[in-house]
């Protein structure tokens, strides 16, 4: 099982890949998303998105500033105002 994860900014598509889990810095606290998560929307605060490629792997961290996260039938999409790097 894998989760489809997309990270986009107003200017470009930063990531589009299959991953195990993503942890997002929501404005109400961090939340983790796995395949099959219920539909959900949240605003994103400045911080790091943690991308786990597989179960038990060390996360890759991507620094983001603001935006929105949406979990739907197609997976997780994060629209960030800015992505470092």
C-alpha positions as CSV (number, residue, x, y, z in Angstrom):
1,X,0.0,0.0,0.0
2,X,1.2,3.5,-0.8
3,X,0.0,7.0,-0.5
4,X,0.1,9.3,-3.5
5,X,1.8,12.6,-2.3
6,X,1.9,15.9,-4.3
7,X,3.6,19.0,-3.1
8,X,2.9,22.1,-5.2
9,X,3.6,25.9,-5.0
10,X,1.8,28.5,-7.0
11,X,4.8,28.4,-9.4
12,X,5.5,24.7,-9.8
13,X,5.0,21.0,-9.0
14,X,7.7,20.2,-6.4
15,X,6.9,16.5,-5.8
16,X,4.6,13.8,-7.1
17,X,5.4,10.4,-5.8
18,X,4.2,7.2,-4.0
19,X,5.2,7.2,-0.3
20,X,4.4,5.3,2.9
21,X,3.4,8.2,5.1
22,X,3.6,12.0,5.3
23,X,3.5,14.1,8.4
24,X,2.3,17.7,7.9
25,X,2.7,20.7,10.2
26,X,-1.0,21.7,10.5
27,X,-2.0,24.9,12.2
28,X,-3.8,22.8,14.8
29,X,-0.8,20.5,15.2
30,X,1.1,17.9,13.2
31,X,-0.9,15.2,11.5
32,X,0.2,12.0,9.7
33,X,-1.4,10.7,6.5
34,X,-1.3,7.1,5.4
35,X,-3.0,5.4,2.4
36,X,-6.8,5.2,3.0
37,X,-7.0,8.3,5.3
38,X,-10.4,9.9,5.6
39,X,-11.0,13.0,3.5
40,X,-9.6,16.0,5.4
41,X,-8.5,19.6,4.9
42,X,-6.2,21.7,7.0
43,X,-4.2,24.9,6.8
44,X,-0.4,24.4,7.0
45,X,1.9,26.4,9.2
46,X,5.6,27.2,8.7
47,X,7.6,24.1,9.4
48,X,8.8,20.8,7.9
49,X,6.8,18.2,6.1
50,X,8.2,14.8,6.9
51,X,8.1,12.2,4.0
52,X,8.5,8.5,4.9
53,X,9.3,6.6,1.7
54,X,8.7,3.2,3.4
55,X,7.7,1.9,6.8
56,X,10.5,2.3,9.3
57,X,12.6,4.6,7.1
58,X,14.1,7.9,8.3
59,X,12.0,10.8,7.1
60,X,13.0,13.3,4.5
61,X,12.2,16.8,5.7
62,X,11.0,19.5,3.3
63,X,10.7,23.1,4.8
64,X,7.5,24.8,3.8
65,X,5.8,28.2,4.6
66,X,2.1,28.3,4.9
67,X,-0.6,26.9,2.6
68,X,-3.2,24.1,2.6
69,X,-3.3,20.3,2.8
70,X,-6.0,18.2,1.3
71,X,-6.5,14.5,1.8
72,X,-8.8,12.9,-0.8
73,X,-9.4,9.8,-2.8
74,X,-6.3,10.6,-4.9
75,X,-4.1,10.9,-1.8
76,X,-2.5,13.9,-0.2
77,X,-1.9,17.3,-1.9
78,X,-0.1,20.1,-0.1
79,X,-0.3,23.5,-1.7
80,X,2.5,25.5,0.0
81,X,3.0,29.2,-0.3
82,X,6.8,28.6,-0.4
83,X,9.1,25.6,-0.4
84,X,12.7,26.0,0.5
85,X,15.3,24.5,-1.9
